[in-house]
Amino acid sequence: MTTATSPPPPDAPSKQLSRLLAVLGRIERLGNKLPHPFWLFGVLSVALALVSWLLSATGASALNPATGETVGVRSLVSGEGLRMMISDAVTNYATFPPLGTILVVMLGVAVADRSGLLPAMLRAAVARVPARWLTFTLAFTAMVAHVASDAAYVVLVPLGAMAFRAVGRSPMLGAVVAFVSVAAGYDASPLVTPTDAVLSGLTTAAAHTVDPSYVVNPLSNYFFSLVSSVVLALVITVVTEKVIARRVAAMPEEPEPEDVPEGAGEVSEGLTLRPEEREGLRNACLVLLAYAALVVVAMVPDGSPLRGEGGSIVESPVLTGIAVVLAVAFLIVGAVYGRTVGTVRKGRDIPDQMAQGLREMAPILVLFFAISQFLAYFKWTGVGEVLAIRGAGLLKSAGITGPVAFLGVLLICTVINLLVTSGSAQWALVSPVFVPMFMLLDIPPEVTQAVYRIADSCTNAATPMSAYFVMTLSVVQRYRRSAGIGTLLSLTLPLCLVMLVAWTLLFYAWWALGIPLGPGVPVR
């Protein structure tokens, strides 16, 4: 007869790890002294106004290599700036990209969640994945989810928390793993994503400065992106288990909030599905397959309205409007599941569930107002554009080439990414400088784009400038009310730094070995 034994206690942390945990604790305490994110962006807006006034007064400017025009800094402390801040406030908020994505996707996700589909899927998935593989599974799933662009944040961050909670681990840890995997690994995926199409298009335009016939296709970095997604998932797993999990365990105990969202994955529920839940999942899967098949068949004809310009599939409305496609998918499968298990009995239940889901988004919507205004001010002043062009120009004037030049691009774009979190916007600014400059040094545009992918990704999870950092913080606060900006930063920063180093080393090894970046795309 065997007797049950409790799991062995974790190994005592080494001196180095203890020092690291102490540093992270100080980061949390300092970060939590920052004001509420809403007021933080207000303070940043005031600081930007002063900086823009000083730079404008000194005539700060830069020559935009894409247009040949001189770009100057405009001051917010002016009549024109005041008019912009007042007249464009509503437009800035209404056109804020994450706002539409989150609201549209949540309409469908809310139905899938409130009907019980998402908790059932997680329980079914967790039952098949050993707890020791959960971190890697979640991290790699996030890499695949990059095909959904920003919608991946909305879906995976709360689901990561639910999955970890379902196996008795900290839901805060699950939310962090999901967030970092989506954000810091944003430009790595085993699938071709809309980001590949956007970056390749901008790179092609920049390359035309030197060679008007040069074309960079969306598959140009596919091999590198595929391997990167696996390597990054492994890095996230190791750092999470060796450092971040210890950091979470070292936090003072705090009673779990009583109003944790329904469907958050109670451990006491067990992982075994009831017969009606299994039937609901089966019906939902069949409907999802039918929906996917319908979309694919509709895209087959050359003249299909679901194809992009010139019959393009990568630039089709299905991919560019992936938020709508996902929302409809979640809504349909959620409704079918709910109908099977009895959580959706009549038509009005569906819009009611949508409304319940959107009510949970209220704190994020308030924060998005402050964030959208600041980012609009930052773009209007031209401060970001001048900094990007000037920084890139320093590399060219210094005559830096080869591996050192790659490192320069990484450092400049990594720093800029802390402020300009839109990857396409930043690449649109710096690619007209970096791509032609490197082409003249016999470095292919695809290589420059691969370097940029690293810089554009890793610090995404370490900057409160990101709207999804704020969104993740709201999810973390569902399980730990005292959590603040410093708490989340202390958990994401080690992951971001190790990912940056590991991904950079992977690129240098790739470049040294001469492995093609994509089909028919040599690295040098």
C-alpha positions as CSV (number, residue, x, y, z in Angstrom):
1,M,0.0,0.0,0.0
2,T,1.3,3.4,-0.9
3,T,0.8,6.6,1.1
4,A,0.4,10.1,-0.2
5,T,3.3,12.4,0.4
6,S,3.4,16.2,0.1
7,P,5.5,17.6,-2.7
8,P,9.1,18.4,-1.7
9,P,9.7,22.1,-0.8
10,P,11.4,24.2,-3.5
11,D,15.1,24.4,-3.4
12,A,16.5,27.3,-1.4
13,P,17.4,30.1,-3.8
14,S,21.1,30.7,-4.4
15,K,22.8,33.9,-3.3
16,Q,22.6,35.3,-6.9
17,L,18.9,34.5,-7.1
18,S,18.3,36.0,-3.7
19,R,20.0,39.2,-4.8
20,L,17.9,39.3,-8.0
21,L,14.7,38.8,-6.0
22,A,15.7,41.6,-3.7
23,V,16.3,43.9,-6.6
24,L,12.9,43.0,-8.1
25,G,11.3,43.7,-4.8
26,R,12.8,47.2,-4.8
27,I,11.6,47.7,-8.4
28,E,8.1,46.8,-7.3
29,R,8.2,49.2,-4.3
30,L,9.5,52.0,-6.4
31,G,7.2,51.3,-9.3
32,N,4.2,51.2,-7.0
33,K,4.9,54.7,-5.8
34,L,4.1,55.9,-9.3
35,P,0.6,57.5,-9.6
36,H,-2.4,55.6,-11.0
37,P,-1.8,55.0,-14.7
38,F,-4.5,57.5,-15.6
39,W,-2.6,60.3,-13.8
40,L,0.8,59.0,-14.9
41,F,-0.1,59.7,-18.5
42,G,-1.4,63.1,-17.5
43,V,2.0,63.9,-15.9
44,L,3.8,62.5,-19.0
45,S,1.6,64.8,-21.2
46,V,2.7,67.8,-19.2
47,A,6.4,66.7,-19.5
48,L,5.9,66.3,-23.2
49,A,4.5,69.8,-23.5
50,L,7.6,71.2,-21.8
51,V,10.0,69.1,-23.9
52,S,8.2,70.0,-27.2
53,W,8.4,73.7,-26.2
54,L,12.1,73.6,-25.5
55,L,12.9,71.6,-28.7
56,S,10.7,73.8,-30.8
57,A,12.3,76.9,-29.4
58,T,15.8,75.6,-30.2
59,G,14.7,74.7,-33.8
60,A,15.2,70.9,-33.4
61,S,14.5,69.2,-36.7
62,A,15.6,66.2,-38.9
63,L,15.5,65.4,-42.6
64,N,13.0,62.6,-43.3
65,P,14.7,60.3,-45.8
66,A,11.3,59.0,-47.0
67,T,9.9,62.3,-48.2
68,G,13.0,64.5,-48.4
69,E,11.3,67.0,-46.2
70,T,12.6,68.6,-43.0
71,V,10.6,67.5,-39.9
72,G,10.5,70.0,-37.1
73,V,9.2,69.7,-33.5
74,R,5.9,71.5,-32.9
75,S,5.2,72.9,-29.4
76,L,2.1,71.9,-27.4
77,V,2.5,75.1,-25.6
78,S,1.1,77.2,-28.4
79,G,-2.2,78.3,-29.8
80,E,-2.1,75.5,-32.4
81,G,-1.2,72.9,-29.8
82,L,-4.1,74.0,-27.6
83,R,-6.6,73.9,-30.5
84,M,-5.4,70.4,-31.4
85,M,-5.7,69.1,-27.8
86,I,-9.3,70.4,-27.5
87,S,-10.6,69.8,-31.0
88,D,-9.0,66.3,-31.5
89,A,-9.7,64.8,-28.1
90,V,-12.8,62.8,-29.1
91,T,-11.2,61.7,-32.4
92,N,-8.0,60.7,-30.6
93,Y,-10.0,58.4,-28.3
94,A,-12.5,57.1,-30.9
95,T,-9.7,56.2,-33.3
96,F,-7.3,54.7,-30.7
97,P,-6.5,51.3,-32.4
98,P,-6.6,49.1,-29.3
99,L,-10.0,50.5,-28.3
100,G,-11.8,49.1,-31.3
101,T,-10.0,45.8,-31.2
102,I,-10.8,45.2,-27.6
103,L,-14.4,46.2,-27.8
104,V,-15.1,44.1,-30.9
105,V,-13.3,41.0,-29.8
106,M,-14.9,41.2,-26.3
107,L,-18.4,41.1,-27.8
108,G,-17.7,37.6,-28.9
109,V,-15.3,36.6,-26.0
110,A,-17.9,37.6,-23.5
111,V,-20.5,35.2,-24.9
112,A,-17.9,32.4,-25.0
113,D,-16.9,33.2,-21.4
114,R,-20.3,33.7,-19.8
115,S,-21.7,30.6,-21.5
116,G,-19.0,28.6,-19.8
117,L,-17.2,27.6,-23.0
118,L,-13.8,29.1,-22.2
119,P,-13.6,27.6,-18.7
120,A,-14.6,24.2,-20.1
121,M,-12.0,24.4,-22.8
122,L,-9.3,25.3,-20.3
123,R,-10.3,22.5,-18.0
124,A,-10.2,20.1,-20.9
125,A,-6.9,21.4,-22.1
126,V,-5.3,21.4,-18.7
127,A,-6.5,17.9,-18.1
128,R,-4.4,16.8,-21.1
129,V,-1.3,18.9,-20.3
130,P,0.8,18.0,-17.3
131,A,1.2,20.9,-14.9
132,R,4.9,21.0,-15.5
133,W,4.3,21.7,-19.3
134,L,1.6,24.3,-18.7
135,T,4.0,27.3,-18.8
136,F,5.6,26.2,-22.1
137,T,2.2,25.3,-23.6
138,L,0.8,28.7,-22.8
139,A,3.9,30.5,-24.0
140,F,4.0,28.7,-27.3
141,T,0.2,29.1,-27.7
142,A,0.7,32.8,-27.5
143,M,3.3,32.6,-30.3
144,V,0.7,31.0,-32.5
145,A,-1.9,33.5,-31.4
146,H,0.2,36.3,-32.9
147,V,-1.8,35.6,-36.1
148,A,-4.7,37.4,-34.3
149,S,-2.5,40.5,-33.8
150,D,-3.6,42.7,-30.8
151,A,-6.7,40.5,-30.2
152,A,-4.3,37.9,-28.8
153,Y,-3.9,40.1,-25.7
154,V,-7.6,40.3,-25.0
155,V,-8.1,36.5,-25.3
156,L,-4.9,35.0,-23.8
157,V,-4.1,37.2,-20.8
158,P,-7.2,36.4,-18.8
159,L,-7.2,32.8,-20.1
160,G,-3.6,32.4,-18.9
161,A,-4.7,33.5,-15.4
162,M,-7.6,31.0,-15.5
163,A,-5.4,28.1,-16.7
164,F,-2.8,28.6,-13.9
165,R,-5.5,29.0,-11.3
166,A,-7.2,25.7,-12.5
167,V,-4.0,23.7,-11.6
168,G,-3.5,25.4,-8.3
169,R,-0.9,27.9,-9.4
170,S,-0.9,31.7,-9.1
171,P,-3.3,33.2,-11.6
172,M,-1.2,36.3,-11.5
173,L,1.7,34.2,-12.8
174,G,-0.4,32.9,-15.6
175,A,-1.4,36.4,-16.7
176,V,2.2,37.5,-16.8
177,V,3.3,34.5,-18.8
178,A,0.6,35.1,-21.4
179,F,1.2,38.8,-21.5
180,V,5.0,38.5,-22.0
181,S,4.6,35.8,-24.5
182,V,2.3,37.9,-26.6
183,A,4.0,41.2,-26.1
184,A,7.8,40.5,-25.8
185,G,7.6,37.8,-28.5
186,Y,5.2,39.8,-30.7
187,D,7.2,39.5,-34.0
188,A,7.8,35.7,-33.7
189,S,5.3,33.1,-34.7
190,P,5.2,29.7,-36.4
191,L,2.5,31.1,-38.7
192,V,2.5,34.0,-41.2
193,T,0.8,36.9,-39.4
194,P,-0.6,40.3,-40.5
195,T,2.5,41.9,-39.0
196,D,4.6,40.1,-41.6
197,A,2.6,41.7,-44.3
198,V,2.9,45.2,-42.8
199,L,6.6,45.0,-42.1
200,S,7.5,43.6,-45.5
201,G,5.5,46.3,-47.2
202,L,7.2,49.0,-45.3
203,T,10.6,47.4,-45.9
204,T,9.9,47.1,-49.7
205,A,9.1,50.8,-49.8
206,A,12.3,51.7,-48.0
207,A,14.4,49.5,-50.2
208,H,13.0,51.3,-53.3
209,T,15.2,54.2,-52.3
210,V,18.2,52.2,-53.5
211,D,16.6,49.6,-55.8
212,P,13.1,50.4,-57.2
213,S,12.6,46.8,-58.3
214,Y,13.3,45.2,-54.9
215,V,10.5,43.3,-53.2
216,V,10.3,41.9,-49.7
217,N,7.6,39.3,-49.3
218,P,5.8,38.4,-46.1
219,L,7.7,35.0,-45.9
220,S,11.1,36.7,-46.0
221,N,11.7,36.1,-42.2
222,Y,9.6,33.0,-41.8
223,F,12.4,30.5,-40.9
224,F,13.8,32.9,-38.4
225,S,10.4,33.7,-37.0
226,L,9.5,30.0,-36.6
227,V,12.6,29.0,-34.7
228,S,12.4,32.2,-32.7
229,S,8.9,31.3,-31.5
230,V,10.2,28.0,-30.1
231,V,13.3,29.4,-28.5
232,L,11.4,32.3,-26.9
233,A,8.8,29.9,-25.5
234,L,11.6,27.9,-23.9
235,V,13.3,31.0,-22.5
236,I,10.0,32.2,-21.0
237,T,9.4,28.8,-19.4
238,V,12.9,28.6,-17.8
239,V,12.9,32.2,-16.5
240,T,9.4,31.9,-15.2
241,E,10.0,28.7,-13.3
242,K,13.5,29.7,-12.0
243,V,12.9,33.4,-11.2
244,I,9.4,34.8,-11.7
245,A,7.6,31.9,-9.8
246,R,9.9,32.5,-6.8
247,R,9.2,36.2,-7.0
248,V,5.5,35.6,-6.9
249,A,5.9,33.1,-4.0
250,A,7.9,35.6,-2.1
251,M,5.2,38.3,-2.2
252,P,3.3,38.8,1.1
253,E,0.1,36.7,1.2
254,E,-3.0,38.6,0.4
255,P,-6.6,37.3,0.6
256,E,-8.0,36.7,-2.9
257,P,-10.7,39.2,-3.8
258,E,-14.2,38.0,-3.3
259,D,-15.4,39.3,-6.7
260,V,-13.0,37.2,-8.9
261,P,-14.8,36.8,-12.2
262,E,-17.1,33.9,-12.8
263,G,-15.4,31.2,-14.9
264,A,-12.0,31.9,-13.4
265,G,-11.2,28.3,-13.1
266,E,-12.0,27.1,-9.5
267,V,-9.7,24.3,-8.5
268,S,-12.4,22.7,-6.4
269,E,-14.5,22.2,-9.6
270,G,-12.0,19.5,-10.7
271,L,-11.0,19.0,-14.3
272,T,-13.5,16.4,-15.3
273,L,-16.1,17.6,-17.6
274,R,-19.8,16.7,-17.2
275,P,-21.5,14.8,-20.0
276,E,-23.4,17.9,-21.2
277,E,-20.1,19.9,-21.1
278,R,-18.4,17.4,-23.3
279,E,-21.3,17.4,-25.7
280,G,-21.2,21.2,-25.7
281,L,-17.5,21.3,-26.6
282,R,-18.1,18.7,-29.3
283,N,-20.9,20.8,-30.9
284,A,-18.8,24.0,-30.5
285,C,-15.8,22.4,-32.3
286,L,-18.0,21.1,-35.1
287,V,-19.5,24.6,-35.6
288,L,-16.0,26.2,-35.4
289,L,-14.7,23.8,-38.1
290,A,-17.7,24.6,-40.3
291,Y,-17.2,28.4,-39.8
292,A,-13.5,28.1,-40.7
293,A,-14.3,26.0,-43.7
294,L,-16.9,28.5,-44.9
295,V,-14.3,31.4,-44.6
296,V,-11.7,29.4,-46.5
297,V,-14.1,28.4,-49.3
298,A,-15.3,31.9,-49.6
299,M,-11.7,33.0,-50.1
300,V,-10.9,30.5,-52.9
301,P,-12.4,32.3,-55.9
302,D,-9.9,34.7,-57.5
303,G,-12.5,37.5,-57.5
304,S,-13.6,36.9,-53.9
305,P,-14.4,40.0,-51.9
306,L,-12.5,38.3,-49.0
307,R,-9.3,38.7,-50.9
308,G,-7.0,41.7,-50.9
309,E,-5.8,43.9,-53.7
310,G,-4.6,41.8,-56.6
311,G,-6.1,38.6,-55.1
312,S,-3.8,38.7,-52.1
313,I,-4.6,36.4,-49.2
314,V,-2.2,37.9,-46.7
315,E,-3.7,41.4,-47.2
316,S,-7.3,40.0,-47.3
317,P,-10.1,41.5,-45.1
318,V,-10.0,38.2,-43.2
319,L,-6.5,39.0,-41.8
320,T,-6.7,42.8,-41.7
321,G,-10.1,42.5,-40.0
322,I,-9.1,39.5,-37.8
323,A,-10.8,41.1,-34.8
324,V,-14.3,40.8,-36.4
325,V,-13.6,37.3,-37.6
326,L,-12.6,36.2,-34.1
327,A,-15.5,38.0,-32.5
328,V,-18.0,36.2,-34.7
329,A,-16.2,32.9,-34.1
330,F,-16.3,33.3,-30.3
331,L,-19.9,34.4,-30.5
332,I,-21.1,31.4,-32.6
333,V,-19.3,28.7,-30.6
334,G,-20.2,30.3,-27.3
335,A,-23.9,30.4,-28.3
336,V,-23.8,26.8,-29.5
337,Y,-22.1,25.7,-26.3
338,G,-24.5,27.7,-24.1
339,R,-27.5,26.3,-25.9
340,T,-26.2,22.7,-25.3
341,V,-25.5,23.1,-21.6
342,G,-28.4,25.5,-20.9
343,T,-26.6,28.7,-20.2
344,V,-28.1,30.3,-23.3
345,R,-31.9,29.6,-23.4
346,K,-33.2,32.5,-25.4
347,G,-32.0,35.1,-27.9
348,R,-31.8,38.0,-25.3
349,D,-29.3,36.0,-23.3
350,I,-26.6,36.7,-25.9
351,P,-26.7,40.5,-25.9
352,D,-27.0,40.4,-22.1
353,Q,-23.8,38.4,-21.9
354,M,-22.1,40.8,-24.3
355,A,-23.1,43.7,-22.0
356,Q,-21.8,41.9,-18.9
357,G,-18.4,41.4,-20.6
358,L,-18.2,45.0,-21.7
359,R,-19.0,46.2,-18.1
360,E,-15.8,44.5,-17.0
361,M,-13.9,46.6,-19.5
362,A,-14.9,49.9,-17.9
363,P,-11.7,50.5,-16.0
364,I,-9.6,49.9,-19.1
365,L,-11.8,52.2,-21.2
366,V,-11.2,55.0,-18.7
367,L,-7.4,54.5,-18.9
368,F,-7.5,54.3,-22.7
369,F,-8.7,57.9,-22.8
370,A,-5.6,59.2,-21.0
371,I,-3.3,57.0,-23.1
372,S,-4.8,57.8,-26.4
373,Q,-4.5,61.6,-25.7
374,F,-0.8,61.3,-24.8
375,L,0.1,59.2,-27.8
376,A,-1.7,61.6,-30.1
377,Y,0.2,64.5,-28.6
378,F,3.5,62.6,-29.0
379,K,2.8,62.0,-32.7
380,W,1.6,65.6,-33.3
381,T,4.6,67.2,-31.8
382,G,7.0,65.2,-34.0
383,V,9.3,64.5,-31.1
384,G,9.3,60.8,-31.7
385,E,10.0,61.2,-35.5
386,V,12.9,63.6,-34.9
387,L,14.4,61.3,-32.2
388,A,14.1,58.2,-34.5
389,I,15.7,59.9,-37.5
390,R,18.5,61.6,-35.5
391,G,19.3,58.3,-33.6
392,A,19.5,56.3,-36.9
393,G,21.6,59.0,-38.5
394,L,24.2,58.7,-35.7
395,L,25.0,55.1,-36.9
396,K,25.5,56.2,-40.5
397,S,27.7,59.2,-39.6
398,A,29.9,57.0,-37.4
399,G,30.5,54.5,-40.3
400,I,29.4,51.5,-38.2
401,T,28.8,48.3,-40.2
402,G,28.2,44.6,-39.7
403,P,27.5,43.1,-36.3
404,V,28.2,46.3,-34.5
405,A,25.6,48.1,-36.8
406,F,23.1,45.4,-35.9
407,L,23.7,46.1,-32.2
408,G,23.2,49.8,-32.8
409,V,19.9,49.2,-34.5
410,L,18.8,47.0,-31.7
411,L,19.7,49.5,-29.0
412,I,18.2,52.5,-30.8
413,C,14.9,50.8,-31.7
414,T,14.6,49.1,-28.3
415,V,14.8,52.5,-26.6
416,I,12.4,54.1,-29.0
417,N,10.0,51.1,-28.5
418,L,9.6,52.1,-24.9
419,L,7.9,55.3,-26.2
420,V,6.5,54.4,-29.6
421,T,4.9,51.0,-28.9
422,S,3.3,50.7,-32.4
423,G,5.7,48.5,-34.4
424,S,4.4,49.6,-37.8
425,A,4.6,53.3,-36.8
426,Q,8.2,52.9,-35.6
427,W,9.3,50.9,-38.6
428,A,7.7,53.5,-40.9
429,L,9.9,56.1,-39.2
430,V,13.2,54.3,-39.1
431,S,13.1,51.9,-42.1
432,P,13.7,54.7,-44.6
433,V,17.0,55.3,-42.9
434,F,18.2,51.8,-41.8
435,V,17.2,49.8,-44.9
436,P,18.8,51.9,-47.6
437,M,21.9,52.5,-45.3
438,F,22.4,48.8,-44.8
439,M,21.7,48.0,-48.5
440,L,24.6,50.3,-49.4
441,L,26.7,48.2,-47.0
442,D,25.6,45.0,-48.8
443,I,23.2,43.9,-46.0
444,P,19.9,42.7,-47.5
445,P,16.7,44.5,-46.3
446,E,15.3,41.2,-45.0
447,V,18.2,41.1,-42.5
448,T,17.6,44.6,-41.3
449,Q,13.9,43.7,-40.8
450,A,14.8,40.6,-38.8
451,V,17.0,42.7,-36.5
452,Y,14.1,45.2,-36.1
453,R,11.7,42.4,-35.1
454,I,13.8,41.8,-32.0
455,A,13.9,45.4,-31.0
456,D,10.2,45.9,-31.7
457,S,9.2,43.1,-29.4
458,C,11.1,42.5,-26.2
459,T,10.4,45.8,-24.4
460,N,6.7,45.7,-25.2
461,A,6.0,44.0,-21.9
462,A,8.2,46.4,-19.9
463,T,6.7,49.8,-20.7
464,P,3.5,51.3,-19.1
465,M,3.2,53.2,-22.4
466,S,1.6,50.1,-23.9
467,A,-2.1,50.0,-23.6
468,Y,-1.9,46.2,-23.1
469,F,0.4,46.7,-20.1
470,V,-2.4,48.6,-18.5
471,M,-4.9,46.0,-19.5
472,T,-2.8,43.2,-18.1
473,L,-2.4,45.1,-14.8
474,S,-6.2,45.2,-14.5
475,V,-6.3,41.4,-14.9
476,V,-3.6,41.0,-12.3
477,Q,-5.5,43.3,-9.9
478,R,-8.5,40.9,-10.1
479,Y,-6.4,38.4,-8.1
480,R,-4.2,40.8,-6.1
481,R,-5.7,44.2,-5.3
482,S,-2.5,45.7,-4.1
483,A,-0.7,45.1,-7.4
484,G,0.5,48.2,-9.2
485,I,2.7,49.2,-12.1
486,G,5.8,48.3,-10.1
487,T,4.4,44.8,-9.3
488,L,3.8,44.0,-13.0
489,L,7.1,45.6,-14.0
490,S,9.1,43.5,-11.5
491,L,7.6,40.4,-13.0
492,T,7.9,41.3,-16.7
493,L,11.3,43.0,-16.7
494,P,13.5,39.9,-16.0
495,L,11.7,38.0,-18.8
496,C,12.1,40.9,-21.2
497,L,15.8,41.3,-20.6
498,V,16.6,37.6,-20.9
499,M,14.5,37.3,-24.1
500,L,16.3,40.3,-25.6
501,V,19.7,38.7,-24.9
502,A,18.7,35.2,-26.0
503,W,16.9,36.5,-29.2
504,T,19.9,38.7,-30.1
505,L,22.3,35.8,-29.6
506,L,20.0,33.6,-31.8
507,F,20.2,36.2,-34.6
508,Y,24.0,36.5,-34.4
509,A,24.3,32.7,-34.5
510,W,21.9,32.6,-37.5
511,W,23.9,35.3,-39.3
512,A,27.3,33.7,-38.6
513,L,26.1,30.3,-39.8
514,G,24.5,31.8,-43.0
515,I,21.1,30.2,-42.5
516,P,18.4,31.6,-44.9
517,L,15.9,33.8,-43.1
518,G,13.1,32.6,-45.3
519,P,12.3,30.8,-48.5
520,G,15.0,32.0,-51.0
521,V,16.2,34.7,-48.7
522,P,19.9,34.5,-47.8
523,V,21.0,36.1,-44.5
524,R,24.2,37.5,-46.2
